[in-house]
């Protein structure tokens, strides 16, 4: 089987999948689309039939037909330092026009995980929330707005804290640190004092659900693996399990089953979004109700297999091998490879990073990406 993974440099998930699938005897190519145009070239061909050729560091990165394509990550184009300041906006706009469609030119015969056509739709949080309600999932009362009056009116009759979230994964970095925009809570008084800031950009404002715990469910076709996430009782981390990881605190994982009606609603939402794979986030309240927060079409998932009962790496590789959008796991693994096995295989890991990304520079702390 030939597999193509489109991603960004130093993506641990892509490297680990390359390692695991090669151990199973498959051929894997890595396509660093976001190196374009400064560090890579892309040519779209139209000569009786369409096609694409891509090169990075002078070497082909997309070659021939593939059985399965995995759209892991795509970020903004990287411009050459030679691009003049006056031309940067133009160069970025032109480059995005190519990146937005480049995956459609790659010949994938059996299955995309996930379809390039679904990328923009499935990554839209506003659309996700609408379609989640249509699919039958519980969504906390929410308003997305930059109108302070409408936000204040929306919450006027609701008691308690308000959760604030960004519409896209966001991080600010400098030489010494990375700051990630996690979910936070505010009061009506806080909002009334920040009306100007509220008007400058749209934000997700959501009724805060007092949680018992959170759930991350990874759907692969019609199979899912779900983990209960218990975080420390720390004010800095109580609203977002990702913050616990960022602050170096342990998140306790336990495998759980989703209620049947929630499983079915998740599959309906995936169908509406046009995806065959996704990481769902839920909050479970004191009455054991699951409240949908979001689905990341290709979220970070390998950390789940730290729980012995969640062999997500091997199940995901079984999903790839099936090339079946309706994949159902038989509960029998072809192997039980874990992300920790990849980390511990230092020589093999270094070789994979060299071949995939042109250098061994694995992030010092796993899974610190803003789009976890």
Phi, psi and omega per residue, in radians:
X1 nan 2.408 3.079
X2 -1.847 2.285 -3.038
X3 -2.238 2.365 3.053
X4 -2.013 2.304 3.069
X5 -2.040 2.004 3.041
X6 -1.593 2.205 -3.054
X7 -2.778 -2.913 3.103
X8 -1.996 2.887 -3.087
X9 -1.050 2.461 3.055
X10 1.132 0.513 3.060
X11 -1.342 1.903 -3.100
X12 -1.031 -0.670 -3.120
X13 -1.103 -0.790 3.136
X14 -1.086 -0.760 3.141
X15 -1.099 -0.758 -3.131
X16 -1.161 -0.705 3.110
X17 -1.142 -0.682 3.083
X18 -1.052 -0.814 3.123
X19 -1.044 -0.850 -3.080
X20 -1.166 -0.764 -3.110
X21 -1.228 -0.590 3.056
X22 -1.174 -0.630 3.064
X23 -1.087 -0.498 3.104
X24 -1.519 0.049 3.040
X25 1.647 0.254 -3.112
X26 -1.753 2.809 3.106
X27 -1.755 2.267 -3.076
X28 -2.216 2.243 3.001
X29 -1.941 2.520 3.075
X30 -1.884 2.248 -3.135
X31 -1.996 1.872 -3.135
X32 -1.583 1.331 -3.043
X33 -1.095 -0.570 -3.065
X34 -1.359 0.003 2.968
X35 -1.306 -0.252 -3.091
X36 -1.350 2.440 0.022
X37 -1.720 -0.139 -3.029
X38 -1.207 -0.605 -3.053
X39 -2.016 -0.030 -3.106
X40 -2.654 2.794 3.081
X41 -2.053 2.555 3.055
X42 -2.301 2.319 3.074
X43 -2.202 2.214 3.070
X44 -1.758 2.213 -3.023
X45 -1.875 2.432 3.053
X46 -2.347 1.776 -3.123
X47 -2.620 1.281 -3.050
X48 1.477 -0.665 3.026
X49 -2.520 2.748 -3.081
X50 -1.598 2.749 3.109
X51 -2.936 3.060 -3.127
X52 -2.429 2.506 2.931
X53 -2.227 2.386 -3.118
X54 -2.353 2.448 -3.129
X55 -2.383 2.460 3.054
X56 -2.337 2.268 -3.056
X57 0.952 0.591 3.082
X58 1.400 -0.027 -3.086
X59 -1.914 2.447 3.092
X60 -1.069 2.411 3.111
X61 -2.037 -0.257 3.056
X62 -2.251 2.042 -3.040
X63 -2.328 1.924 3.006
X64 1.319 -2.714 -3.080
X65 -1.603 2.642 3.099
X66 -2.204 2.640 3.065
X67 -1.414 -0.751 -3.100
X68 -2.325 2.367 3.010
X69 -1.987 2.388 3.139
X70 -2.083 1.981 3.125
X71 -1.587 1.548 -3.053
X72 -1.382 -1.045 -3.033
X73 -2.523 2.516 2.956
X74 -2.558 2.280 3.137
X75 -2.175 -2.980 -3.100
X76 -1.133 2.659 3.078
X77 -1.030 2.667 3.061
X78 -1.857 1.995 -3.107
X79 -1.459 2.670 3.054
X80 -1.225 2.518 3.057
X81 -1.036 -0.333 3.140
X82 -1.309 -0.196 3.140
X83 -1.211 2.199 -3.122
X84 -1.222 2.685 -3.139
X85 -0.999 -0.674 -3.111
X86 -1.172 -0.435 -3.060
X87 -1.724 -0.054 -3.006
X88 -1.088 -0.795 -3.129
X89 -1.077 -0.737 3.120
X90 -1.106 -0.819 -3.109
X91 -1.103 -0.693 3.110
X92 -1.137 -0.763 -3.138
X93 -1.084 -0.800 3.138
X94 -1.123 -0.700 -3.114
X95 -1.196 -0.695 3.099
X96 -1.088 -0.611 3.136
X97 -1.061 -0.600 3.091
X98 -1.363 -0.816 -3.097
X99 -1.090 -0.604 -3.114
X100 -1.053 -0.426 -3.059
X101 -2.132 -0.036 -2.963
X102 -1.054 -0.633 -3.106
X103 -1.113 -0.466 3.129
X104 -1.188 -0.289 -3.133
X105 -1.600 -0.164 -3.135
X106 -1.454 2.310 -3.099
X107 -1.417 1.777 3.073
X108 -2.009 1.998 -2.946
X109 -1.417 -0.534 -2.980
X110 -1.981 -0.950 -3.008
X111 -2.699 2.341 2.896
X112 -1.723 2.381 3.046
X113 -2.158 1.552 -0.032
X114 -1.843 2.926 -3.115
X115 -0.965 2.345 3.067
X116 -0.982 -0.569 -3.129
X117 -1.166 -0.379 -3.092
X118 -1.577 -0.130 -2.933
X119 -1.022 -0.949 -3.088
X120 -1.169 -0.729 -3.138
X121 -1.115 -0.834 -3.036
X122 -1.264 -0.390 3.140
X123 -1.575 0.041 -3.133
X124 -1.513 1.926 3.125
X125 -1.120 -0.715 3.098
X126 -1.031 -0.736 -3.138
X127 -1.232 -0.663 3.095
X128 -0.952 -0.823 -3.085
X129 -1.100 -0.728 3.104
X130 -1.085 -0.855 -3.087
X131 -1.223 -0.499 3.088
X132 -1.121 -0.729 3.083
X133 -1.109 -0.774 3.117
X134 -1.057 -0.568 -3.102
X135 -1.411 -0.182 3.099
X136 1.776 0.229 3.103
X137 -1.558 2.613 3.064
X138 -1.353 2.221 3.108
X139 -2.148 2.265 3.101
X140 -1.035 2.536 3.067
X141 -0.899 2.216 -2.936
X142 -2.446 2.546 2.929
X143 -2.359 2.384 3.058
X144 -1.979 2.033 -2.976
X145 -2.855 2.826 2.901
X146 -2.102 0.345 3.131
X147 -1.813 1.807 -3.077
X148 -0.994 -0.664 -3.116
X149 -1.100 -0.766 -3.124
X150 -1.187 -0.641 3.112
X151 -1.146 -0.800 -3.129
X152 -1.109 -0.701 3.112
X153 -1.136 -0.709 -3.110
X154 -1.034 -0.660 -3.068
X155 -1.741 0.049 -3.060
X156 -1.033 -0.632 -3.087
X157 -1.719 0.193 -3.106
X158 -2.010 2.269 -3.136
X159 -1.508 2.795 3.005
X160 1.640 -3.041 -3.064
X161 -1.350 2.829 3.109
X162 -2.080 2.292 3.107
X163 -1.555 2.393 3.120
X164 -2.058 2.313 -3.129
X165 -2.396 2.680 3.023
X166 -1.456 2.732 -3.138
X167 -1.399 -0.390 3.121
X168 -2.309 2.671 3.049
X169 -0.994 2.267 -3.023
X170 -2.378 2.417 3.072
X171 -2.550 2.522 3.041
X172 -1.978 2.298 -3.078
X173 -2.237 2.614 2.946
X174 -2.390 -2.941 -3.056
X175 -1.137 -0.441 -2.998
X176 -1.867 -0.322 -3.025
X177 -2.794 2.897 3.018
X178 -2.153 2.261 3.077
X179 -1.935 2.179 -3.064
X180 -1.890 2.454 3.137
X181 -1.440 1.639 3.071
X182 -1.536 2.984 3.051
X183 -1.189 2.349 3.099
X184 -2.279 2.936 3.114
X185 -2.061 2.591 3.075
X186 -2.417 2.905 3.072
X187 -1.830 2.947 3.063
X188 -1.038 -0.630 3.126
X189 -1.120 -0.745 3.103
X190 -1.012 -0.780 -3.103
X191 -1.129 -0.725 -3.088
X192 -1.113 -0.416 -3.135
X193 -1.580 -0.048 -3.070
X194 -2.263 0.720 -3.071
X195 -1.124 -0.699 3.137
X196 -1.090 -0.820 3.139
X197 -1.052 -0.671 -3.142
X198 -1.116 -0.578 -3.068
X199 -1.375 -0.246 -3.027
X200 -1.394 -0.373 -3.095
X201 -2.756 2.484 3.055
X202 -1.174 2.578 -3.109
X203 -2.508 2.697 3.032
X204 -1.518 2.098 3.048
X205 -1.982 2.191 -2.980
X206 -2.413 2.456 3.044
X207 -1.002 2.193 -3.107
X208 -1.261 2.214 3.105
X209 -1.710 2.102 3.105
X210 -1.260 1.903 -2.941
X211 -1.571 2.659 2.865
X212 -1.536 -0.720 3.084
X213 -2.917 3.061 3.094
X214 -1.992 2.834 3.130
X215 -2.305 2.323 2.963
X216 -1.996 2.129 -3.138
X217 -2.080 2.148 3.117
X218 -1.740 1.977 3.115
X219 -1.685 2.301 3.078
X220 -2.263 1.816 -2.978
X221 1.088 -2.225 3.120
X222 -1.757 0.236 3.087
X223 -1.845 2.539 3.046
X224 -2.421 2.680 2.954
X225 -2.212 2.203 -3.060
X226 -2.128 2.501 3.125
X227 -2.170 2.372 2.935
X228 -1.395 2.290 -3.112
X229 -1.968 1.974 3.080
X230 -1.851 2.107 -3.105
X231 -1.890 2.783 3.127
X232 -1.076 2.686 3.111
X233 -1.435 1.204 -3.098
X234 -2.065 2.230 -3.131
X235 -0.935 -0.513 -3.107
X236 -1.284 -0.356 -3.016
X237 -2.124 -0.021 -3.013
X238 -1.207 -0.380 -3.085
X239 -1.676 -0.131 -3.043
X240 -2.811 1.994 -3.107
X241 -1.070 -0.460 3.137
X242 -1.113 -0.550 3.129
X243 -1.135 -0.616 3.110
X244 -1.039 -0.771 3.118
X245 -1.127 -0.697 -3.121
X246 -1.123 -0.586 3.136
X247 -1.568 0.180 3.080
X248 1.304 0.350 3.137
X249 -1.686 2.618 -3.108
X250 -1.328 2.444 2.960
X251 -1.906 2.070 -3.103
X252 -1.429 2.208 -3.090
X253 -1.892 2.398 2.983
X254 -2.453 2.375 3.117
X255 -1.230 2.385 3.119
X256 -2.361 2.852 3.047
X257 -1.821 2.457 3.053
X258 -1.474 2.544 3.005
X259 -0.978 2.555 -3.068
X260 -0.988 -0.712 -3.103
X261 -1.157 -0.536 3.089
X262 -1.275 -0.715 3.064
X263 -0.966 -0.853 -3.093
X264 -1.128 -0.665 3.130
X265 -1.174 -0.657 3.087
X266 -1.074 -0.758 3.138
X267 -1.157 -0.641 3.081
X268 -1.128 -0.702 3.124
X269 -1.145 -0.733 3.106
X270 -1.038 -0.713 3.124
X271 -1.117 -0.727 3.131
X272 -1.129 -0.597 -3.133
X273 -1.489 -0.225 -3.141
X274 1.356 0.499 -3.117
X275 -2.024 2.721 3.114
X276 -2.002 0.017 -3.092
X277 -2.622 2.487 3.114
X278 -3.032 2.583 3.081
X279 -1.783 1.966 -3.093
X280 -1.652 2.419 3.061
X281 -2.018 2.294 3.120
X282 -2.284 2.664 2.887
X283 -1.902 2.380 3.077
X284 -1.856 2.126 -3.072
X285 -1.518 -3.075 -3.068
X286 -1.165 -0.295 3.100
X287 -1.749 0.262 3.104
X288 1.144 0.407 3.050
X289 -1.535 2.426 3.127
X290 -1.663 2.123 3.135
X291 -1.856 2.135 -3.132
X292 -1.252 2.325 3.069
X293 -1.861 -0.913 -3.139
X294 -2.987 2.918 2.985
X295 -2.254 2.244 3.079
X296 -1.741 2.022 -3.074
X297 -0.995 -0.465 3.079
X298 -2.562 1.073 -3.130
X299 -1.273 3.004 3.060
X300 -1.262 2.184 -3.054
X301 -2.276 -0.291 -3.036
X302 -1.153 -0.428 3.119
X303 -1.105 -0.351 3.138
X304 -1.139 -0.458 -3.065
X305 -1.393 0.148 2.919
X306 -1.167 -0.400 3.033
X307 -1.422 2.129 -3.086
X308 -0.978 -0.456 -3.081
X309 -1.519 0.034 -3.086
X310 -2.168 1.435 -3.108
X311 -1.423 1.040 -2.918
X312 -1.175 -0.561 3.122
X313 -1.095 -0.865 -3.110
X314 -1.171 -0.653 3.111
X315 -1.155 -0.716 3.126
X316 -1.113 -0.663 3.105
X317 -1.197 -0.618 3.024
X318 -1.081 -0.690 3.097
X319 -1.060 -0.806 3.107
X320 -1.036 -0.836 -3.101
X321 -1.108 -0.536 -3.141
X322 -1.239 -0.514 -3.070
X323 0.873 0.633 -3.021
X324 -2.130 2.052 3.131
X325 -1.132 -0.313 3.109
X326 -1.825 0.479 -3.100
X327 -0.867 2.294 3.030
X328 -2.197 2.100 -3.112
X329 -1.287 2.381 -3.082
X330 -1.511 0.026 -3.069
X331 1.235 0.180 3.050
X332 -2.081 2.126 -3.063
X333 -1.573 2.513 2.976
X334 -1.205 -0.506 3.031
X335 -2.809 3.091 3.078
X336 -2.216 1.037 3.075
X337 -1.260 2.471 3.125
X338 -2.122 2.751 3.077
X339 -1.010 -0.640 3.125
X340 -1.090 -0.541 3.086
X341 -1.112 -0.694 3.119
X342 -1.146 -0.772 -3.136
X343 -1.095 -0.666 -3.092
X344 -1.347 -0.361 3.128
X345 -1.473 1.247 -2.936
X346 -1.052 -0.737 -3.110
X347 -1.162 -0.815 3.112
X348 -1.135 -0.676 -3.133
X349 -1.092 -0.774 3.139
X350 -1.105 -0.703 3.126
X351 -1.088 -0.746 -3.140
X352 -1.102 -0.783 3.141
X353 -1.110 -0.657 3.107
X354 -1.108 -0.782 -3.091
X355 -1.313 -0.622 -3.076
X356 -1.399 -0.721 -2.971
X357 -2.140 -0.042 3.130
X358 1.416 0.208 3.126
X359 3.102 2.705 -3.138
X360 -1.715 1.811 -3.106
X361 -2.562 0.967 -3.110
X362 -1.137 2.389 3.107
X363 -0.928 2.421 -3.086
X364 -1.108 -0.589 3.136
X365 -2.098 2.003 -3.044
X366 -1.087 2.548 2.960
X367 1.097 0.796 3.063
X368 -1.786 0.195 -3.131
X369 -1.153 2.548 3.108
X370 -1.159 -0.412 -3.095
X371 -1.735 0.863 -3.111
X372 -1.255 nan nan
